[in-house]
Amino acid sequence: MPDRVYPPVIAAAKLMFRVLDLRITVEGAEHVPTTGGAVLASNHVSYLDFIFAGYGAQPARRLVRFMAKHEVFRHRVSGPLMRGMRHIPVDRAAGQASYQQALDALRAGEVVGIFPEATISRSFTVKEVKSGAVRLAAEAGVPLLPTAVWGTQRLWTKGRPKSLTQRHVPVTIVIGEPMEPTTDAALRERMQALLDDAQARYPESGEGQWWQPAHLGGTAPTPEEAKRLDDR
């Protein structure tokens, strides 16, 4: 089935990146296979992460089918776009159906994008990850691509007002070397290492800023504080 919706959406996103003069850096794009299935597993710091993580696969000319909560597919604006781009709705009440749809996509040679933390990390560190990414990669027999995005939280994240017109924001996308599907803990460790590296090399220090994690001198909640906020 030809993709009639995804390419125009990508073109519109690239135009917006240019208008806002976002300073986007993509590293490790060569790790995305040019053919065949793969699971792209990214950290989650912003509502926009799927746009940027998907952008990281563009040099390989791959369109990433992201797993996203089913409520997004019911929205009158985002719903038709999500369905048109053949993203995969996740209904926690019917999780097996979503899992099977993602598995079928992988076996058909698609790249499936997953945010294993399930929700945005308020602490801007990698939370505990769910088992879906590792299980899918193992069952489909495809590579697992650990990925980190950084800087996107400055545009739109949980608990902060949107700043979608902010200009000149540096955004880093790092796609790590393919992993053999092992354990959730190993995936989380690798994602955190990629994120640590992206944060360390980010062109703005962020010291004292809300968008920087506490352990790097920012005022974001610690992981423990973030968990309490999520549990409210």
Sequence and secondary structure as in RCSB ss.txt:
>XXXX:A:sequence
MPDRVYPPVIAAAKLMFRVLDLRITVEGAEHVPTTGGAVLASNHVSYLDFIFAGYGAQPARRLVRFMAKHEVFRH
RVSGPLMRGMRHIPVDRAAGQASYQQALDALRAGEVVGIFPEATISRSFTVKEVKSGAVRLAAEAGVPLLPTAVW
GTQRLWTKGRPKSLTQRHVPVTIVIGEPMEPTTDAALRERMQALLDDAQARYPESGEGQWWQPAHLGGTAPTPEE
AKRLDDR
>XXXX:A:secstr
   SSHHHHHHHHHHHHHHHT EEEEE GGGS SSS EEEEE   STTHHHHHHHTTGGGT  EEEEEEHHHHHS
TTHHHHHHHTT EEE GGGHHHHHHHHHHHHHTT EEEE TT S  TTSS     SHHHHHHHHHT  EEEEEEE
SGGGTS TTS   TT  S EEEEEE   B    HHHHHHHHHHHHHHHHHT SS  TT TTS GGGT  S  HHH
HHHHHH 
